[in-house]
Amino acid sequence: QEIKKIIDTAYKQASSIIQEHREKLDAVAGELIKRESLDQEEFEKIVGKKQKLNS
């Protein structure tokens, strides 16, 4: 029961992240379909620079 709760929570979080960034995800996917790979610079042009996490 506890494992199912953990998995459900993780699924909801992942789904929320995907929905929040769907436009960028689709843009990256489109470029990958065209070119098969992206380097870091090309990726960052689409999604922006990596944000540092506060730990």
DSSP file (Angstrom, degrees, kcal/mol; ACC not computed):
  #  RESIDUE AA STRUCTURE BP1 BP2  ACC     N-H-->O    O-->H-N    N-H-->O    O-->H-N    TCO  KAPPA ALPHA  PHI   PSI    X-CA   Y-CA   Z-CA
    1    1 A Q     >        0   0    0      0, 0.0     4,-1.9     0, 0.0     5,-0.1   0.000 360.0 360.0 360.0 -45.6    0.0    0.0    0.0
    2    2 A E  H  >  +     0   0    0      2,-0.2     4,-2.1     1,-0.2     5,-0.1   0.886 360.0  52.2 -64.9 -39.5    2.8    2.4    0.9
    3    3 A I  H  > S+     0   0    0      1,-0.2     4,-2.7     2,-0.2     5,-0.2   0.914 107.7  51.8 -63.9 -42.7    4.7    1.6   -2.3
    4    4 A K  H  > S+     0   0    0      1,-0.2     4,-2.8     2,-0.2    -1,-0.2   0.901 108.8  51.3 -60.3 -40.5    1.7    2.3   -4.4
    5    5 A K  H  X S+     0   0    0     -4,-1.9     4,-2.3     2,-0.2    -1,-0.2   0.911 110.6  48.1 -63.2 -43.0    1.3    5.7   -2.7
    6    6 A I  H  X S+     0   0    0     -4,-2.1     4,-2.5     2,-0.2    -2,-0.2   0.925 113.6  47.1 -62.7 -45.4    4.9    6.5   -3.4
    7    7 A I  H  X S+     0   0    0     -4,-2.7     4,-2.6     2,-0.2    -2,-0.2   0.912 111.8  50.3 -64.3 -43.3    4.6    5.5   -7.0
    8    8 A D  H  X S+     0   0    0     -4,-2.8     4,-2.3    -5,-0.2    -1,-0.2   0.907 111.4  48.6 -61.6 -41.8    1.3    7.4   -7.5
    9    9 A T  H  X S+     0   0    0     -4,-2.3     4,-2.3     2,-0.2    -2,-0.2   0.926 112.3  48.0 -63.8 -45.3    2.9   10.5   -6.0
   10   10 A A  H  X S+     0   0    0     -4,-2.5     4,-2.7     1,-0.2    -2,-0.2   0.898 111.1  51.7 -62.7 -40.7    6.0   10.2   -8.2
   11   11 A Y  H  X S+     0   0    0     -4,-2.6     4,-2.7     1,-0.2    -1,-0.2   0.921 110.0  48.7 -61.6 -44.8    3.7    9.7  -11.3
   12   12 A K  H  X S+     0   0    0     -4,-2.3     4,-2.2     2,-0.2    -1,-0.2   0.897 112.2  48.8 -64.0 -39.8    1.7   12.8  -10.5
   13   13 A Q  H  X S+     0   0    0     -4,-2.3     4,-2.3     2,-0.2    -2,-0.2   0.931 112.8  47.2 -65.1 -45.1    4.9   14.9  -10.0
   14   14 A A  H  X S+     0   0    0     -4,-2.7     4,-2.4     1,-0.2    -2,-0.2   0.919 112.3  50.0 -62.4 -43.8    6.4   13.7  -13.3
   15   15 A S  H  X S+     0   0    0     -4,-2.7     4,-2.4     1,-0.2    -1,-0.2   0.894 110.5  50.3 -61.7 -40.7    3.1   14.3  -15.1
   16   16 A S  H  X S+     0   0    0     -4,-2.2     4,-2.5     2,-0.2    -1,-0.2   0.906 109.9  49.8 -64.1 -43.1    3.0   17.8  -13.7
   17   17 A I  H  X S+     0   0    0     -4,-2.3     4,-1.7     2,-0.2    -2,-0.2   0.917 111.5  48.9 -62.5 -43.9    6.5   18.6  -14.7
   18   18 A I  H  < S+     0   0    0     -4,-2.4    -2,-0.2     1,-0.2     7,-0.2   0.929 112.7  47.3 -62.6 -45.7    5.8   17.4  -18.3
   19   19 A Q  H >< S+     0   0    0     -4,-2.4     3,-1.0     1,-0.2     4,-0.3   0.900 110.5  52.8 -62.5 -40.5    2.7   19.4  -18.5
   20   20 A E  H 3< S+     0   0    0     -4,-2.5    -1,-0.2     1,-0.2    -2,-0.2   0.832 121.9  30.1 -64.1 -33.2    4.5   22.5  -17.2
   21   21 A H  T 3X S+     0   0    0     -4,-1.7     4,-2.4    -3,-0.2    -1,-0.2   0.061  82.1 122.0-115.0  23.0    7.2   22.2  -19.8
   22   22 A R  H <> S+     0   0    0     -3,-1.0     4,-2.8     1,-0.2     5,-0.2   0.869  71.5  54.3 -58.0 -41.9    5.3   20.6  -22.6
   23   23 A E  H  > S+     0   0    0     -4,-0.3     4,-1.9     1,-0.2    -1,-0.2   0.919 112.5  42.9 -61.4 -44.6    6.0   23.4  -25.2
   24   24 A K  H  > S+     0   0    0     -3,-0.2     4,-2.6     2,-0.2    -1,-0.2   0.892 112.6  53.8 -68.1 -39.6    9.7   23.1  -24.7
   25   25 A L  H  X S+     0   0    0     -4,-2.4     4,-2.6     1,-0.2    -2,-0.2   0.921 109.4  48.0 -60.3 -44.7    9.6   19.3  -24.7
   26   26 A D  H  X S+     0   0    0     -4,-2.8     4,-2.5     2,-0.2    -1,-0.2   0.881 110.6  51.9 -63.9 -38.2    7.7   19.3  -28.0
   27   27 A A  H  X S+     0   0    0     -4,-1.9     4,-2.1    -5,-0.2    -2,-0.2   0.919 111.5  46.2 -64.9 -43.5   10.3   21.8  -29.5
   28   28 A V  H  X S+     0   0    0     -4,-2.6     4,-2.5     2,-0.2    -2,-0.2   0.930 112.5  50.7 -63.4 -45.2   13.2   19.5  -28.4
   29   29 A A  H  X S+     0   0    0     -4,-2.6     4,-2.2     1,-0.2    -2,-0.2   0.907 109.1  51.6 -59.9 -42.6   11.4   16.5  -29.8
   30   30 A G  H  X S+     0   0    0     -4,-2.5     4,-1.8     1,-0.2    -1,-0.2   0.915 111.1  46.7 -61.4 -43.9   10.8   18.2  -33.1
   31   31 A E  H  X S+     0   0    0     -4,-2.1     4,-2.9     1,-0.2     5,-0.3   0.896 111.0  52.2 -65.3 -39.4   14.5   19.2  -33.5
   32   32 A L  H  X S+     0   0    0     -4,-2.5     4,-2.5     1,-0.2    -1,-0.2   0.862 107.1  52.9 -66.3 -34.6   15.6   15.6  -32.6
   33   33 A I  H  < S+     0   0    0     -4,-2.2    -1,-0.2    -5,-0.2    -2,-0.2   0.905 115.3  41.8 -64.7 -40.3   13.3   14.2  -35.2
   34   34 A K  H  < S+     0   0    0     -4,-1.8    -2,-0.2    -5,-0.2    -1,-0.2   0.906 134.7  15.5 -70.5 -42.6   14.9   16.5  -37.8
   35   35 A R  H  < S-     0   0    0     -4,-2.9     2,-0.2    -5,-0.1    -3,-0.2   0.539  84.4-135.5-118.4  -9.8   18.5   16.2  -36.7
   36   36 A E  S  < S+     0   0    0     -4,-2.5     2,-0.3    -5,-0.3    -4,-0.1   0.090  81.1  36.8  74.3 -23.7   18.7   13.1  -34.4
   37   37 A S        -     0   0    0     -6,-0.2     2,-0.4    -2,-0.2    -2,-0.0  -0.995  59.6-159.5-154.6 157.2   20.9   14.9  -31.9
   38   38 A L        -     0   0    0     -2,-0.3     2,-0.1     4,-0.0    -6,-0.0  -0.995  16.4-138.0-134.1 140.4   21.5   18.2  -30.2
   39   39 A D     >  -     0   0    0     -2,-0.4     4,-2.6     1,-0.1     5,-0.2  -0.423  39.6 -93.9 -87.7 176.1   24.5   19.5  -28.5
   40   40 A Q  H  > S+     0   0    0      1,-0.2     4,-2.8     2,-0.2     5,-0.2   0.894 124.4  51.2 -58.7 -43.3   24.3   21.5  -25.3
   41   41 A E  H  > S+     0   0    0      2,-0.2     4,-1.6     1,-0.2    -1,-0.2   0.921 112.1  46.2 -62.2 -44.8   24.3   24.9  -27.0
   42   42 A E  H  > S+     0   0    0      2,-0.2     4,-1.1     1,-0.2    -1,-0.2   0.908 113.4  49.9 -64.1 -42.0   21.5   23.9  -29.3
   43   43 A F  H >X S+     0   0    0     -4,-2.6     4,-2.6     1,-0.2     3,-0.7   0.922 109.4  51.0 -61.7 -45.0   19.5   22.4  -26.5
   44   44 A E  H 3X S+     0   0    0     -4,-2.8     4,-2.0     1,-0.2    -1,-0.2   0.793 101.8  61.3 -66.8 -28.0   19.9   25.5  -24.3
   45   45 A K  H 3< S+     0   0    0     -4,-1.6    -1,-0.2    -5,-0.2    -2,-0.2   0.848 113.0  38.2 -63.6 -32.3   18.6   27.7  -27.2
   46   46 A I  H << S+     0   0    0     -4,-1.1    -2,-0.2    -3,-0.7    -1,-0.2   0.923 133.3  20.1 -83.7 -48.9   15.4   25.8  -27.0
   47   47 A V  H  < S-     0   0    0     -4,-2.6    -3,-0.2     1,-0.2    -2,-0.2   0.589 105.5-117.3-102.4 -12.0   14.9   25.3  -23.3
   48   48 A G     <  -     0   0    0     -4,-2.0    -1,-0.2    -5,-0.4    -2,-0.1  -0.225  48.3 -42.4  95.0 168.9   17.1   27.9  -21.8
   49   49 A K  S    S-     0   0    0      1,-0.1     2,-0.1    -2,-0.1    -8,-0.0  -0.342  70.9 -91.3 -71.7 152.6   20.2   27.6  -19.6
   50   50 A K        -     0   0    0      1,-0.1     2,-0.4    -2,-0.0    -1,-0.1  -0.393  39.1-135.8 -64.7 134.5   20.2   25.2  -16.7
   51   51 A Q        -     0   0    0     -2,-0.1     2,-0.3    -3,-0.1    -1,-0.1  -0.758  17.2-121.1 -92.7 139.2   19.0   26.6  -13.5
   52   52 A K        -     0   0    0     -2,-0.4     2,-0.3     1,-0.0    -1,-0.0  -0.613  24.8-133.5 -78.8 137.2   21.0   25.8  -10.3
   53   53 A L        -     0   0    0     -2,-0.3     2,-0.7     2,-0.0    -1,-0.0  -0.704  12.6-126.5 -89.3 140.6   19.0   24.0   -7.6
   54   54 A N              0   0    0     -2,-0.3    -1,-0.0     1,-0.1    -2,-0.0  -0.780 360.0 360.0 -84.7 116.8   19.2   25.2   -4.1
   55   55 A S              0   0    0     -2,-0.7    -1,-0.1     0, 0.0    -2,-0.0   0.452 360.0 360.0-108.5 360.0   20.2   22.2   -2.0
